[in-house]
């Protein structure tokens, strides 16, 4: 699927229609004007960039037929899990196929009678040998008056005669561009703002009461302008002509996926800002952080890419050990840009950092797998995490963000705050990202990263690369924070109690107290308990997912308790010695005693 042939004189033409929303069926038509005379081959991607897992989108194709220019059916057969071979034809070939769309996420396609959404990777077959040909897609409305108020939201360019947000024809320069522009269909709230001269639209679908669109516009404008200025401090030039934030609001959901000129998001409807409530809720802050994260990807991974992604091969896994740089660094900057934009305070930011630090240090997998290894194994481990994941793997998102923090603070300390991680990001942008889609740039190789950091900053970062990126040692955060006047300490109860002791496991809430994760070396594991066991009693008292904390609060660390639990259908009894309270987060405290430290800290946080 990486073959490029821009010499084709005719565009590849697609049409897509929500054929049966109640059955969740899109119908797609694909016409190839100049098929391979020996028989044209068609392929559907097996994964979507930004989500590193084989998803087998072809499994959702329900029916598929091929026709010649006269409208007569021609033979076409499936040759493997995601490819089809059509019989030779003298003229154009048209495929007509149905796609089942019932995935309410940002990664595939969804359709019902209230909203439609699709990523091109899950609905548009690629024409082998013509990936470089221009593409035209006709987006059609569903039949019937019930959907008369539906509109189209996408960052794809409109063909002549098609109105923005209207049904009609849209254009892409090639297949890669086509599938990098998701589409939302339905009724939605529409807002927008201009950031450094570029129009940004906000699309919110799903039922939302009293949405404060004006506040959302103002807040996202600040985030976007800060990020544009980070990469282009002199020109303030954004890398796209238009950008679209597309959000589906649901009862319970969270996620985002980056694209070159848009992002697809899903959030809890309660996280969106409400008219008349100016406070910064935790949910709204989380949503802004998600928007900031995906927007930062406009530069970092959509244009600055690892060599393994330039170009993408959508037919198989694309391995790289650099996801810590592309996802981890983006995770560092997402919340940092909120504080630099003035949307959250330094104290708020420190709280978010403390939560991330606690999350990383709680899992023993960090001592067994480096973030470079985690990046490479994302396809088989991170995206397929099981109950043992905290004991076996480390998140290149979370620890990657702390590594970015460590690089930033180390660079600033070594250069007396003259250089920072911002300089690294700008050099990456200038050398690998700015001209990527013009064909003048390439992806960065694994063996080029260390030297680029040194060139951008002049700092000696070899130890951080050895121990933090490619090793499994904990980062020396205390020492890194010290020049900035920040103290780091476990966030323990302040009410004079020792805190609730721990059973060394994480449970699922609800009527049953089921162990979801049993931590290495913890009390539960020592007592012979395993993930999936259902605790039924502690010292003769019934335990549930909702009352466990209350029961444990009556004990002190080191106390021994009797536990009855079911493993499958067998009742087990064991004695467990309670661990000390878990540290789920850390506290960062600013000390203003030394003026230079305060100035360094402010320069870091303000950019």
Residue pairs with C-beta under 8 A, 6 or more apart in sequence:
1 43
1 45
1 126
1 128
1 131
1 313
1 314
1 315
2 131
2 311
2 312
2 313
3 128
3 129
3 131
4 131
4 132
4 174
4 311
5 129
5 130
5 131
5 132
5 133
6 132
6 133
6 174
7 132
8 33
8 34
8 130
8 132
8 133
9 33
9 34
10 33
10 34
10 133
11 33
11 133
11 134
11 135
11 136
12 30
12 31
12 32
12 33
12 127
12 130
12 133
12 134
12 135
12 136
12 175
13 30
13 31
13 33
13 135
13 136
13 137
13 138
14 28
14 29
14 30
14 31
14 124
14 135
14 136
14 137
14 138
14 178
15 28
15 29
15 137
15 138
15 139
15 140
16 26
16 27
16 28
16 29
16 118
16 123
16 124
16 137
16 138
16 139
16 140
17 26
17 27
17 140
17 141
17 142
18 25
18 26
18 111
18 116
18 140
18 141
18 142
18 147
18 185
19 25
19 26
19 27
19 98
19 142
21 111
21 112
21 113
21 116
21 142
21 147
22 112
22 113
24 100
24 101
24 102
24 110
24 111
24 112
25 62
25 98
25 99
25 100
25 101
25 111
26 98
26 99
26 101
26 109
26 111
26 116
26 118
26 123
27 96
27 97
27 98
27 99
28 95
28 96
28 97
28 98
28 99
28 123
28 124
28 125
29 94
29 95
29 96
30 42
30 94
30 95
30 96
30 97
30 124
30 125
30 127
31 92
31 93
31 94
31 95
32 40
32 92
32 93
32 94
32 127
32 130
33 92
34 92
34 130
35 86
35 89
35 92
35 93
35 127
36 128
36 129
37 88
38 88
39 85
39 86
39 87
39 88
40 85
40 86
40 89
40 93
40 127
40 128
41 79
41 83
41 84
41 85
41 86
41 128
41 129
42 83
42 84
42 85
42 86
42 95
42 125
42 126
42 127
42 128
43 82
43 83
43 84
43 125
43 126
43 128
43 315
44 57
44 58
44 61
44 82
44 83
44 121
44 122
44 124
44 125
44 126
45 57
45 82
45 121
45 122
45 126
45 179
45 314
45 315
46 54
46 55
46 56
46 57
46 58
46 81
46 82
46 314
46 315
46 316
47 53
47 54
47 55
47 121
47 314
47 317
48 55
48 57
48 107
48 108
48 119
48 121
48 122
48 179
48 257
49 121
49 180
49 309
49 312
49 314
50 257
50 258
50 259
50 297
50 301
51 107
51 257
51 383
52 317
52 323
52 378
52 379
52 382
52 383
53 378
53 379
53 383
53 384
54 316
54 317
54 379
55 107
55 108
55 122
56 81
56 82
57 82
57 108
57 121
57 122
58 81
58 82
59 81
60 99
60 100
60 101
60 108
60 109
60 122
61 97
61 98
61 99
61 100
62 97
62 98
62 99
62 100
63 97
63 98
64 76
64 84
64 95
64 96
64 97
64 98
65 73
65 76
65 95
65 96
65 97
66 73
66 74
66 75
66 76
66 86
66 87
66 93
66 94
66 95
67 73
67 74
67 93
67 94
67 95
67 96
68 74
68 89
68 90
68 91
68 92
68 93
68 94
69 89
69 90
69 91
69 92
74 86
74 87
74 89
74 93
75 86
75 87
76 84
76 85
76 86
76 87
76 95
77 84
77 85
78 84
79 85
82 315
84 95
84 125
86 93
86 95
95 125
97 125
99 109
99 122
99 123
101 108
101 109
101 110
101 111
101 116
101 118
101 122
101 123
102 110
102 111
102 112
103 109
103 110
103 122
104 110
104 248
104 250
104 253
104 266
105 255
105 266
106 119
106 182
106 255
106 256
106 257
106 264
106 265
106 266
107 119
107 122
107 257
108 118
108 119
108 122
109 117
109 118
109 119
109 122
109 123
110 116
110 117
110 118
111 117
111 118
111 185
113 146
113 147
114 186
114 187
115 184
115 185
115 186
115 187
115 188
115 205
115 206
115 248
116 142
116 150
116 183
116 184
116 185
116 186
117 182
117 183
117 184
117 185
117 205
117 246
117 248
117 264
118 182
118 183
119 179
119 182
119 257
119 264
120 178
120 179
120 180
120 181
120 182
121 179
121 314
124 137
124 175
124 178
124 179
126 175
126 314
127 133
127 175
130 175
131 174
131 175
131 176
132 174
132 175
133 174
133 175
134 171
134 172
134 173
134 174
135 171
135 172
135 173
135 174
135 175
135 177
135 178
136 159
136 169
136 170
136 171
136 172
137 156
137 169
137 170
137 171
137 172
137 178
138 168
138 169
138 170
139 152
139 154
139 167
139 168
139 169
139 170
139 183
139 185
140 167
141 147
141 150
141 167
142 150
147 186
149 187
150 167
150 185
150 186
150 187
151 165
151 166
151 167
151 185
151 186
151 187
151 188
151 190
152 165
152 166
152 167
152 168
152 183
152 184
152 185
153 165
153 183
153 184
153 185
153 188
153 190
153 201
153 203
153 244
153 246
154 170
154 181
154 182
154 183
154 184
154 244
154 262
155 181
155 240
155 242
155 243
155 244
155 259
155 260
155 261
155 262
156 170
156 171
156 172
156 178
156 181
156 183
157 170
157 171
157 172
158 164
158 166
158 168
158 169
158 170
158 171
159 168
159 169
159 170
159 171
161 168
161 169
162 168
162 169
162 170
165 190
172 178
172 181
176 311
176 312
177 260
179 314
180 259
180 260
180 261
180 302
181 259
181 260
181 261
181 262
182 246
182 257
182 259
182 262
182 264
184 203
184 205
184 246
184 248
184 264
186 205
187 205
188 203
188 204
188 205
189 202
189 203
189 204
189 205
189 208
189 211
189 213
190 201
190 202
190 203
190 204
191 201
191 202
191 204
191 213
191 214
191 216
191 217
192 199
192 200
192 201
192 202
192 217
193 200
193 202
193 217
193 218
193 220
193 221
193 224
194 200
194 221
195 221
195 224
195 225
195 228
195 238
196 224
196 225
196 228
196 229
196 236
196 237
196 238
197 236
197 238
198 228
198 238
198 240
198 241
198 242
198 243
199 242
199 243
200 220
200 221
200 224
200 242
200 243
200 244
200 245
201 242
201 243
201 244
201 245
202 213
202 216
202 217
202 220
202 244
202 245
202 247
203 244
203 245
203 246
203 247
204 211
204 213
204 247
204 249
204 272
205 246
205 247
205 248
205 249
206 247
206 248
206 249
206 250
206 269
207 249
207 269
208 249
208 269
208 272
209 269
209 274
210 274
210 275
210 276
211 272
211 273
211 274
211 275
212 272
212 273
212 274
212 275
212 276
212 277
215 273
215 278
216 272
216 273
219 273
219 288
219 341
219 343
220 245
220 288
220 291
222 341
222 342
222 343
223 288
223 291
223 292
223 295
223 337
223 338
223 341
223 343
224 238
224 243
224 295
225 236
225 341
226 337
226 340
226 341
226 607
227 292
227 295
227 296
227 298
227 299
227 333
227 337
228 236
228 237
228 238
229 236
230 333
230 337
230 422
230 425
230 426
230 607
231 239
231 299
231 425
231 426
231 429
232 238
232 429
233 426
238 298
239 298
239 299
239 303
239 433
239 434
240 260
240 261
240 298
241 261
242 261
243 261
243 262
243 295
243 298
244 261
244 262
244 263
245 262
245 263
245 265
245 291
245 295
246 262
246 263
246 264
246 265
247 265
247 266
247 267
247 272
248 265
248 266
248 267
249 266
249 267
249 268
249 269
249 272
250 266
250 267
250 268
250 269
251 268
251 269
252 268
253 266
253 267
253 268
254 266
254 267
254 268
254 286
254 290
255 265
255 266
255 290
256 263
256 264
256 265
256 266
256 290
256 291
256 293
256 294
257 263
257 264
257 294
258 294
258 297
258 298
258 301
258 302
259 302
260 298
260 302
260 303
260 437
261 298
263 291
263 294
263 295
263 297
265 290
265 291
265 294
267 287
267 290
268 283
270 283
271 281
271 283
271 284
271 286
271 287
272 284
272 287
273 284
280 343
280 344
280 348
285 338
285 343
285 344
285 348
288 338
288 343
289 334
289 335
289 338
289 352
290 334
292 333
292 334
292 335
292 337
292 338
293 330
293 331
293 334
296 330
296 333
296 334
296 337
297 326
297 330
299 425
299 429
299 433
300 326
300 329
300 330
300 333
300 425
300 428
300 433
301 309
301 326
301 327
301 330
303 429
303 432
303 433
303 434
303 436
303 437
303 441
304 326
304 428
304 429
304 432
304 433
304 436
304 444
305 326
305 432
305 433
305 436
305 443
305 444
306 320
306 322
306 325
306 326
306 443
306 444
306 446
307 320
307 442
307 443
307 444
307 445
307 446
308 318
308 319
308 320
308 322
308 443
309 318
309 320
309 443
310 436
310 442
310 443
312 318
317 379
319 376
319 379
320 375
320 376
320 446
321 372
321 373
321 375
321 376
321 446
322 372
322 375
322 444
322 446
322 449
323 371
323 374
323 375
323 378
323 396
323 400
324 371
324 372
324 374
324 375
324 396
324 399
324 400
324 403
324 469
325 400
325 449
327 396
327 397
327 400
328 371
328 396
328 397
328 398
328 399
328 400
328 401
328 403
328 404
329 400
329 401
329 404
329 421
329 425
331 397
331 398
331 400
331 401
331 404
332 400
332 401
332 402
332 404
332 405
332 408
332 421
333 404
333 425
335 344
335 349
335 352
335 353
336 349
336 605
338 344
338 348
338 349
339 345
339 346
339 348
339 349
339 605
340 605
340 606
340 607
346 590
346 601
346 605
349 605
350 486
350 587
350 588
350 589
350 590
351 585
351 588
353 405
353 586
353 588
354 491
354 585
354 586
354 587
354 588
355 584
355 585
356 398
356 401
356 402
357 402
357 477
357 488
357 585
357 586
358 491
358 583
358 584
358 585
358 586
359 395
359 398
359 584
359 585
360 366
360 394
360 395
360 398
360 399
360 402
361 474
361 583
361 586
362 390
362 519
362 582
362 583
362 584
363 390
363 391
363 394
363 519
364 390
364 391
364 519
364 520
364 521
365 389
365 390
365 391
365 392
365 393
365 394
366 394
366 399
366 472
366 474
367 472
367 474
368 391
368 392
368 393
368 394
368 472
369 377
369 392
369 393
369 394
369 472
370 394
370 469
370 470
370 471
370 472
371 394
371 396
371 399
371 400
371 403
371 468
371 469
372 469
372 470
374 381
374 382
374 393
374 394
374 395
374 396
374 399
375 396
377 393
378 396
381 389
381 392
381 393
382 393
382 395
382 396
385 393
387 516
387 517
387 518
387 531
387 532
388 517
388 531
389 517
390 506
390 517
390 519
391 517
391 519
391 520
394 472
402 475
402 477
403 464
403 468
403 469
403 475
404 421
405 477
405 480
406 464
406 468
406 475
406 476
406 477
406 480
407 421
407 424
407 453
407 461
407 464
408 420
408 421
408 604
409 480
409 481
409 483
409 484
409 604
410 459
410 461
410 464
410 480
411 419
411 420
411 421
411 423
411 424
411 457
411 459
411 461
412 419
412 420
412 483
412 484
412 600
412 603
412 604
413 480
413 483
413 600
414 457
414 458
414 459
414 460
415 457
415 458
415 459
417 599
417 600
417 603
417 604
419 456
419 457
419 458
419 459
420 457
420 604
422 607
423 456
423 457
424 452
424 453
424 456
424 457
426 456
427 452
427 455
427 456
428 444
428 452
431 441
431 444
431 452
432 441
432 442
432 443
432 444
433 441
434 441
435 441
444 452
450 461
450 462
450 465
453 459
453 461
453 465
454 460
454 461
467 473
467 475
468 475
477 488
478 488
481 487
481 488
481 588
483 597
483 600
484 597
484 600
484 601
484 604
485 590
485 591
485 592
485 593
485 594
485 597
485 598
485 600
485 601
486 588
486 589
486 590
486 591
486 601
487 588
487 589
487 591
488 586
488 587
488 588
489 586
489 587
489 589
490 583
490 586
490 587
491 583
491 584
491 585
491 586
491 587
492 499
492 581
492 583
493 499
493 581
498 556
498 557
498 581
499 580
499 581
500 549
500 552
500 553
500 581
501 552
501 555
501 556
501 557
501 558
501 559
501 578
501 579
501 580
501 581
502 522
502 523
502 552
502 557
502 578
502 579
502 580
502 581
502 582
503 522
503 523
503 524
503 552
503 576
503 578
503 579
504 518
504 519
504 521
504 522
504 523
504 524
504 525
504 526
504 579
505 515
505 516
505 517
505 518
505 519
505 522
505 523
505 524
505 525
505 529
505 531
506 515
506 516
506 517
506 519
507 513
507 514
507 515
507 516
507 535
507 545
507 548
508 514
508 516
508 545
509 545
509 546
510 544
510 545
510 546
511 544
511 545
511 546
512 534
512 544
512 545
513 534
513 535
513 536
513 543
513 544
513 545
513 548
514 532
514 533
514 534
514 535
514 545
515 524
515 529
515 530
515 531
515 532
515 533
515 534
515 535
516 531
517 531
518 524
518 525
518 529
518 530
518 531
519 525
522 579
523 576
523 577
523 578
523 579
524 576
526 576
526 577
527 563
527 574
527 575
527 576
527 577
528 572
528 574
529 563
529 565
529 574
529 576
530 567
532 567
533 565
533 566
533 567
533 572
534 565
534 566
534 567
535 543
535 548
535 563
535 564
535 565
536 542
536 543
536 564
536 565
536 566
536 571
537 543
537 562
537 563
537 564
538 548
538 551
538 552
538 561
538 562
538 563
539 561
539 562
540 562
541 551
543 551
552 578
555 561
555 578
556 578
557 578
557 579
557 580
557 581
558 577
558 578
559 577
559 578
560 575
560 576
560 577
560 578
561 575
561 576
561 578
562 573
562 574
562 575
562 576
563 573
563 574
563 575
563 576
564 571
564 572
564 573
565 571
565 572
565 574
566 572
590 598
590 601
591 597
592 598
